[in-house]
Amino acid sequence: MWALALVVGALVAILVALFGTLVTYAQFLAYGAASGRLSSRLLDLEWWKLLIGPIVGGAIISLLLRAGISIGWGPAPRPFGLQDVLQHRRLRGSIRSTTLSLRDSFLSVLVSIVSLGWGGSAGREEPVAHMGASLGVLHGRLLGLDIAARRMLLAMGVAAAISASLHAPIAGVLLASELILRRVRLTALGPVVIASVSSWLAATWLMGSRPLIALPDVGEITHLAHLSGLIALPLLVMFGWMASVIWARAPILASSAAGRVGLPLWLMPVVGGALLGVIALAFPQVLGVGFEPLAAAVAGNYGAEFMPVLLVAKIAAAAVTISFRWGGGPIAPALFIGAMAGSSLAIVAGLLFGMPAPQVYLGVLGMAVCVAVLLDAPLAAAVLAFELSGSPEIGGASLLACYVGCMAVRRLAPMPSEETGQTLRWR
């Protein structure tokens, strides 16, 4: 298993690097955008290109979903993601019933590449997590390993994918522990650690060690900044919970509306592309993964009155992306929403307490809280905040905030999954 962990980690890193490269080429083909500069490019485009681009992407996705029907996706085809891995983490039934076959994963990843390339407001983490899980399970099938070993390989693939895509090896291990291997002791996670770290090392060699999100220097964090974080925590939790609920309900409402008007579900991406184009006319910053405007908000380049507007627009754009069967997932939108909410609250706190606005501190804290509420994984979200910021102070504060936020949501507004009985913030 330890030897397989090295193989899985290296292969997943190669696939994640290839996925990112293809998304970059797709963005250049669709909008002429350079790597990591989609938002800046969209701000300079003519209005008709902003409107037409997502419609073209939606048409391509519709054709891919129609191909999915021909290979057995059923009458309601959609791309797969991390939520599918969680639902089938016990690996009961045939490989086809778990959506973890290589054929399903390949077509799903292709849909996600087109989606993110043509402006889908979603993240890269969920598609590559599904791809990594499928690759990990493949080794267990080829070698005839037992079900326990296959589940461990499933966790290896997810941890390696999260580690490579977010440059966060520790968070990848903890996420696999909290979501996939819930009853496995931390001391038994050696192969998952090997897979995550080897994937991270291979990814930094292939893609460079440049930080995923260009956060500014944290600087000194005062006691007043910590106090403002505690005061802002209920609002951050509320924003994260609200986004999770909207993203969970939107696909059901969209599918119901399509059924009433007689629209085949595989044609829904075209309608979603038109809606994304309309949103882009007013707020092009919310299209794509969104790490560029996220970093700009944390750095203080947006005003306090503009960031809440972008927050609402991002929730709407991500809801359209998810509900109209585009590819990608909600982790990156949750990071965006948390950064906007935390950064805007930091400006208010600076005015109230008469201090420099702690935008980096509250921005990263908001990112951690929103991801924790979305995934119901407080430890992984807090460590992710530490790995992204490099600040022990932010890591410690995020740990407290994430646990308090998740316990509050579990107590006051649980969202049970029908299949597992576990709490999944988005479905």
Phi and psi in degrees as a GROMACS rama.xvg file:
@    title "Ramachandran Plot"
@    xaxis  label "Phi"
@    yaxis  label "Psi"
@TYPE xy
-67.6603  -37.8886  TRP-2
-67.6655  -40.9928  ALA-3
-62.5956  -31.8755  LEU-4
-61.4598  -40.6577  ALA-5
-63.3943  -42.4853  LEU-6
-65.2573  -47.5206  VAL-7
-62.0872  -43.8  VAL-8
-60.6904  -44.9329  GLY-9
-67.3993  -44.0123  ALA-10
-65.2665  -41.4027  LEU-11
-64.5667  -39.0934  VAL-12
-61.6854  -41.3431  ALA-13
-62.6928  -43.9228  ILE-14
-67.561  -37.2381  LEU-15
-65.2803  -41.713  VAL-16
-63.533  -41.2163  ALA-17
-65.1907  -40.7638  LEU-18
-60.3715  -47.7991  PHE-19
-62.9788  -38.3652  GLY-20
-65.0841  -42.3602  THR-21
-67.24  -36.3548  LEU-22
-63.5808  -41.0939  VAL-23
-62.0545  -43.7506  THR-24
-64.4102  -38.8004  TYR-25
-64.347  -39.6731  ALA-26
-65.5821  -37.5494  GLN-27
-67.7265  -40.3742  PHE-28
-65.6783  -39.2246  LEU-29
-78.8949  -41.2598  ALA-30
-130.762  -3.2595  TYR-31
72.4837  26.9016  GLY-32
-89.1603  139.576  ALA-33
-78.2488  168.669  ALA-34
-60.1782  124.885  SER-35
73.3554  10.3029  GLY-36
-123.888  30.4869  ARG-37
-63.9061  -44.1977  LEU-38
-61.3308  -44.6565  SER-39
-62.3962  -38.9469  SER-40
-67.6284  -41.124  ARG-41
-64.0134  -32.2994  LEU-42
-65.4298  -23.5851  LEU-43
-97.7414  -5.25195  ASP-44
-80.6561  154.243  LEU-45
-67.4655  156.37  GLU-46
-62.682  -35.9778  TRP-47
-71.4355  -28.1885  TRP-48
-71.3997  -35.5345  LYS-49
-63.3054  -35.3182  LEU-50
-78.7592  -40.5511  LEU-51
-77.4565  -36.3413  ILE-52
-53.0359  -54.9659  GLY-53
-64.1392  -29.3075  PRO-54
-66.2915  -42.2052  ILE-55
-62.5762  -44.3742  VAL-56
-60.7477  -40.9297  GLY-57
-62.9934  -36.9027  GLY-58
-64.9319  -41.2767  ALA-59
-64.43  -42.9454  ILE-60
-62.4116  -39.1894  ILE-61
-60.1367  -41.1501  SER-62
-64.1954  -39.1915  LEU-63
-67.0927  -39.1992  LEU-64
-65.8563  -36.0313  LEU-65
-63.385  -37.0357  ARG-66
-65.5608  -33.9126  ALA-67
-62.7059  -36.848  GLY-68
-61.1931  -38.3927  ILE-69
-69.7339  -19.8124  SER-70
-104.371  9.66944  ILE-71
107.86  17.4877  GLY-72
-77.1944  -10.0121  TRP-73
86.8612  -177.293  GLY-74
-74.6939  -8.90232  PRO-75
-121.486  66.9416  ALA-76
-71.5906  148.514  PRO-77
-160.26  155.832  ARG-78
-72.4498  155.301  PRO-79
-99.9918  164.342  PHE-80
-158.124  -160.389  GLY-81
-62.9595  -34.846  LEU-82
-61.7424  -32.3623  GLN-83
-70.2396  -35.933  ASP-84
-64.1874  -41.2519  VAL-85
-66.0077  -39.8467  LEU-86
-65.6098  -31.964  GLN-87
-113.656  25.4393  HIS-88
-66.2539  -20.8955  ARG-89
-81.3977  -8.61808  ARG-90
56.7646  43.9705  LEU-91
-88.3515  139.245  ARG-92
89.8236  -172.1  GLY-93
-75.0573  163.92  SER-94
-65.7002  -29.8573  ILE-95
-66.951  -38.0622  ARG-96
-70.9916  -18.9193  SER-97
-92.4508  -3.14545  THR-98
63.2733  14.8275  THR-99
-102.646  19.0907  LEU-100
-75.8908  154.287  SER-101
-64.1261  -33.4259  LEU-102
-65.1835  -45.2401  ARG-103
-64.4939  -42.5858  ASP-104
-64.848  -40.3483  SER-105
-63.4684  -46.9513  PHE-106
-67.3918  -37.6064  LEU-107
-63.2356  -42.7804  SER-108
-64.4304  -37.8736  VAL-109
-62.1997  -41.2174  LEU-110
-61.4159  -41.4165  VAL-111
-67.577  -36.2974  SER-112
-62.4814  -46.5488  ILE-113
-63.334  -42.3759  VAL-114
-60.3845  -52.2337  SER-115
-70.4377  -29.9053  LEU-116
-70.9003  -34.7356  GLY-117
-99.747  20.7649  TRP-118
100.145  11.5814  GLY-119
-60.5997  131.834  GLY-120
-87.0916  77.4363  SER-121
-153.081  -179.127  ALA-122
-111.137  166.056  GLY-123
-89.6293  -12.9125  ARG-124
-68.7697  -42.9667  GLU-125
-66.7348  -46.0682  GLU-126
-59.926  -42.3733  PRO-127
-72.1621  -27.5882  VAL-128
-66.2282  -41.7096  ALA-129
-64.7128  -40.8747  HIS-130
-63.7706  -43.9452  MET-131
-63.6672  -39.5592  GLY-132
-64.4878  -42.0731  ALA-133
-62.9455  -40.6851  SER-134
-66.7139  -40.0491  LEU-135
-64.4062  -45.0279  GLY-136
-64.388  -31.8496  VAL-137
-57.4049  -41.4896  LEU-138
-61.9274  -40.5531  HIS-139
-65.3606  -36.2737  GLY-140
-69.7992  -42.8709  ARG-141
-66.138  -34.214  LEU-142
-92.633  -3.09078  LEU-143
67.3885  35.7786  GLY-144
-77.2693  160.658  LEU-145
-74.5727  174.986  ASP-146
-66.7806  -34.8123  ILE-147
-64.6652  -42.2637  ALA-148
-66.7789  -36.5556  ALA-149
-66.8197  -37.6015  ARG-150
-65.1627  -37.9313  ARG-151
-64.3452  -40.0932  MET-152
-65.2208  -35.4764  LEU-153
-60.2494  -46.046  LEU-154
-65.5388  -36.6617  ALA-155
-58.9241  -45.7825  MET-156
-62.8759  -41.7187  GLY-157
-66.8774  -46.2964  VAL-158
-61.99  -41.9586  ALA-159
-64.9052  -39.5129  ALA-160
-67.4148  -45.1512  ALA-161
-65.1078  -40.7558  ILE-162
-61.6354  -44.9521  SER-163
-72.4187  -38.483  ALA-164
-77.6302  -33.0441  SER-165
-104.732  -2.80333  LEU-166
55.7755  46.1873  HIS-167
-138.156  81.6654  ALA-168
-66.6349  -35.8234  PRO-169
-70.9356  -43.5549  ILE-170
-61.7245  -35.3679  ALA-171
-61.3885  -43.1188  GLY-172
-64.9119  -45.6881  VAL-173
-68.0169  -34.6673  LEU-174
-65.3878  -42.4456  LEU-175
-62.7098  -36.3866  ALA-176
-68.8859  -42.9936  SER-177
-75.9201  -31.5057  GLU-178
-105.82  -33.2792  LEU-179
-102.41  -54.9715  ILE-180
-104.61  66.7624  LEU-181
-65.3865  -30.5391  ARG-182
-105.687  12.7136  ARG-183
-96.234  133.271  VAL-184
-67.0236  150.533  ARG-185
-61.1546  -30.9622  LEU-186
-71.3236  -14.6757  THR-187
-95.2805  9.52796  ALA-188
-95.197  21.8092  LEU-189
-54.8067  -50.2647  GLY-190
-61.6516  -34.8214  PRO-191
-66.2426  -39.1822  VAL-192
-62.1062  -45.46  VAL-193
-60.0041  -44.9184  ILE-194
-63.1379  -42.8726  ALA-195
-66.6272  -47.1104  SER-196
-68.6695  -41.459  VAL-197
-65.4178  -36.7938  SER-198
-66.1473  -40.8114  SER-199
-63.3251  -45.3679  TRP-200
-63.1142  -43.3577  LEU-201
-66.1132  -38.13  ALA-202
-66.6087  -40.7448  ALA-203
-67.5963  -29.9191  THR-204
-72.2333  -39.2209  TRP-205
-79.3989  -39.7826  LEU-206
-109.349  -3.27946  MET-207
90.482  159.444  GLY-208
-95.3905  14.0648  SER-209
-61.2444  136.173  ARG-210
-57.2937  145.151  PRO-211
-63.5644  -43.0261  LEU-212
-118.751  123.958  ILE-213
-78.3626  77.3082  ALA-214
-80.6676  141.291  LEU-215
-71.8339  172.308  PRO-216
-62.5706  137.16  ASP-217
-67.214  -41.1279  VAL-218
75.5323  -165.691  GLY-219
-78.922  133.745  GLU-220
-107.683  113.766  ILE-221
-86.902  171.172  THR-222
-66.4254  -32.8259  HIS-223
-65.1725  -33.5571  LEU-224
-65.4387  -41.9091  ALA-225
-64.149  -38.8765  HIS-226
-63.2189  -42.5514  LEU-227
-63.8948  -33.6025  SER-228
-64.1456  -41.1892  GLY-229
-65.109  -39.2583  LEU-230
-67.6828  -37.8569  ILE-231
-79.9103  -13.3748  ALA-232
-55.7002  -46.5607  LEU-233
-58.0345  -38.0456  PRO-234
-68.1325  -40.2077  LEU-235
-63.5017  -42.6651  LEU-236
-62.9413  -40.3689  VAL-237
-62.782  -43.6386  MET-238
-63.3026  -43.395  PHE-239
-63.3754  -43.2659  GLY-240
-66.6325  -41.9749  TRP-241
-61.58  -44.6224  MET-242
-63.1188  -41.4554  ALA-243
-62.3949  -42.4606  SER-244
-65.6953  -44.3529  VAL-245
-61.8118  -44.4568  ILE-246
-68.0165  -26.9068  TRP-247
-76.8902  -36.6389  ALA-248
-84.8039  -31.2852  ARG-249
-58.2684  -43.841  ALA-250
-60.4637  -36.4074  PRO-251
-66.1723  -45.3986  ILE-252
-64.722  -41.5766  LEU-253
-65.3794  -43.2177  ALA-254
-64.7907  -38.7178  SER-255
-63.9943  -42.541  SER-256
-64.7088  -39.9706  ALA-257
-63.4131  -37.8758  ALA-258
-66.1688  -37.068  GLY-259
-67.1125  -35.4343  ARG-260
-93.0023  -0.772363  VAL-261
76.2266  25.6169  GLY-262
-87.5425  123.987  LEU-263
-58.9307  140.594  PRO-264
-64.0501  -27.2269  LEU-265
-73.7165  -12.1074  TRP-266
-93.563  -3.11813  LEU-267
-60.6062  -34.3524  MET-268
-57.9994  -28.658  PRO-269
-65.8727  -45.2273  VAL-270
-63.4618  -41.9358  VAL-271
-61.7768  -37.4299  GLY-272
-62.9145  -39.4253  GLY-273
-63.603  -41.7508  ALA-274
-65.7523  -40.7967  LEU-275
-63.2899  -37.1036  LEU-276
-63.2308  -39.617  GLY-277
-65.1563  -43.3029  VAL-278
-62.283  -38.4484  ILE-279
-66.991  -25.7041  ALA-280
-61.2521  -34.0587  LEU-281
-97.25  -38.561  ALA-282
-135.258  75.3707  PHE-283
-65.0544  -16.3201  PRO-284
-65.1098  -20.9564  GLN-285
-89.1342  -4.02637  VAL-286
-80.5167  154.623  LEU-287
78.9876  -168.171  GLY-288
-64.2457  -41.0962  VAL-289
92.7648  13.7049  GLY-290
-71.5853  -28.7538  PHE-291
-66.578  -52.7413  GLU-292
-66.0387  -28.4598  PRO-293
-60.4601  -49.0867  LEU-294
-63.4385  -36.1337  ALA-295
-65.2937  -38.2062  ALA-296
-66.5853  -45.1813  ALA-297
-65.5561  -31.2726  VAL-298
-78.6709  -4.91559  ALA-299
88.6037  22.505  GLY-300
-87.3144  -7.79941  ASN-301
-114.297  152.211  TYR-302
-81.7595  161.292  GLY-303
-65.5528  -26.4827  ALA-304
-83.2782  -18.6318  GLU-305
-89.794  -33.1018  PHE-306
-65.4963  -40.665  MET-307
-62.0302  -32.0612  PRO-308
-66.6279  -43.922  VAL-309
-62.6565  -35.0787  LEU-310
-59.7246  -49.5699  LEU-311
-64.673  -41.683  VAL-312
-63.8014  -36.9692  ALA-313
-67.4667  -40.4433  LYS-314
-59.6994  -43.564  ILE-315
-65.7774  -45.1049  ALA-316
-64.868  -41.4231  ALA-317
-66.8  -36.336  ALA-318
-63.5107  -41.5171  ALA-319
-64.31  -44.272  VAL-320
-60.5266  -46.0388  THR-321
-72.7128  -44.7539  ILE-322
-75.6031  -25.763  SER-323
-98.3116  22.677  PHE-324
66.744  32.411  ARG-325
-80.6991  166.466  TRP-326
-86.7638  169.642  GLY-327
105.904  178.471  GLY-328
-141.822  178.365  GLY-329
-90.8126  2.93791  PRO-330
-66.8743  -48.9561  ILE-331
-62.8048  -43.1785  ALA-332
-59.2079  -36.1451  PRO-333
-64.8304  -39.5529  ALA-334
-61.1265  -42.8778  LEU-335
-60.9209  -48.5744  PHE-336
-64.3589  -43.3007  ILE-337
-62.8579  -39.9287  GLY-338
-65.8103  -42.9133  ALA-339
-65.3309  -44.3463  MET-340
-64.9789  -47.6957  ALA-341
-65.1913  -40.0401  GLY-342
-68.1015  -39.505  SER-343
-68.042  -39.4633  SER-344
-66.9418  -29.5309  LEU-345
-65.28  -38.2442  ALA-346
-64.3379  -42.1203  ILE-347
-63.2275  -42.5643  VAL-348
-63.4644  -39.2071  ALA-349
-61.6338  -39.2393  GLY-350
-69.4411  -38.7742  LEU-351
-70.5436  -41.5084  LEU-352
-96.7321  -1.6582  PHE-353
64.1855  45.3563  GLY-354
-136.987  164.626  MET-355
-59.5342  138.003  PRO-356
-62.8557  121.292  ALA-357
-80.1313  65.1585  PRO-358
-70.107  -38.6954  GLN-359
-65.5921  -44.0019  VAL-360
-61.9771  -55.4716  TYR-361
-72.3135  -29.7667  LEU-362
-63.5654  -47.3918  GLY-363
-69.839  -36.9077  VAL-364
-60.5388  -43.209  LEU-365
-63.4043  -39.312  GLY-366
-59.0415  -46.1713  MET-367
-64.3052  -43.4119  ALA-368
-64.9761  -44.1034  VAL-369
-65.8668  -39.5303  CYS-370
-67.7828  -39.4498  VAL-371
-62.5528  -43.333  ALA-372
-67.2777  -39.476  VAL-373
-63.0231  -48.609  LEU-374
-92.8606  -12.1034  LEU-375
56.3362  45.5446  ASP-376
-136.424  77.339  ALA-377
-66.07  -39.1293  PRO-378
-66.8491  -44.994  LEU-379
-63.8207  -39.971  ALA-380
-66.2507  -39.5884  ALA-381
-67.1676  -42.0558  ALA-382
-67.5471  -34.5592  VAL-383
-61.057  -40.9113  LEU-384
-62.0405  -40.0716  ALA-385
-65.6096  -42.4933  PHE-386
-69.6586  -34.1406  GLU-387
-73.6584  -37.2426  LEU-388
-93.7325  -27.3124  SER-389
71.3972  18.2163  GLY-390
-114.35  118.384  SER-391
-62.1778  -33.5716  PRO-392
-62.8746  -44.8866  GLU-393
-66.6369  -39.2646  ILE-394
-60.536  -45.4443  GLY-395
-65.2529  -45.112  GLY-396
-64.2479  -37.3809  ALA-397
-66.3543  -36.7735  SER-398
-60.1581  -47.3917  LEU-399
-64.2552  -46.9892  LEU-400
-64.2595  -40.1844  ALA-401
-67.3049  -42.084  CYS-402
-66.6436  -44.0269  TYR-403
-62.3859  -43.4116  VAL-404
-62.9885  -45.8816  GLY-405
-66.7303  -39.2764  CYS-406
-65.6591  -37.593  MET-407
-64.4924  -42.9936  ALA-408
-69.182  -40.4312  VAL-409
-60.949  -37.128  ARG-410
-77.6696  -42.5834  ARG-411
-96.1475  -30.6644  LEU-412
-147.381  63.095  ALA-413
-69.6838  150.288  PRO-414
-125.739  86.7178  MET-415
-70.5357  145.843  PRO-416
-89.2448  136.641  SER-417
-64.8056  -35.366  GLU-418
-79.0298  -39.5534  GLU-419
-114.594  -18.2034  THR-420
78.6447  -4.35203  GLY-421
-82.4588  166.254  GLN-422
-92.9256  118.878  THR-423
-117.233  122.326  LEU-424
-73.4923  -24.9591  ARG-425
-131.864  143.444  TRP-426
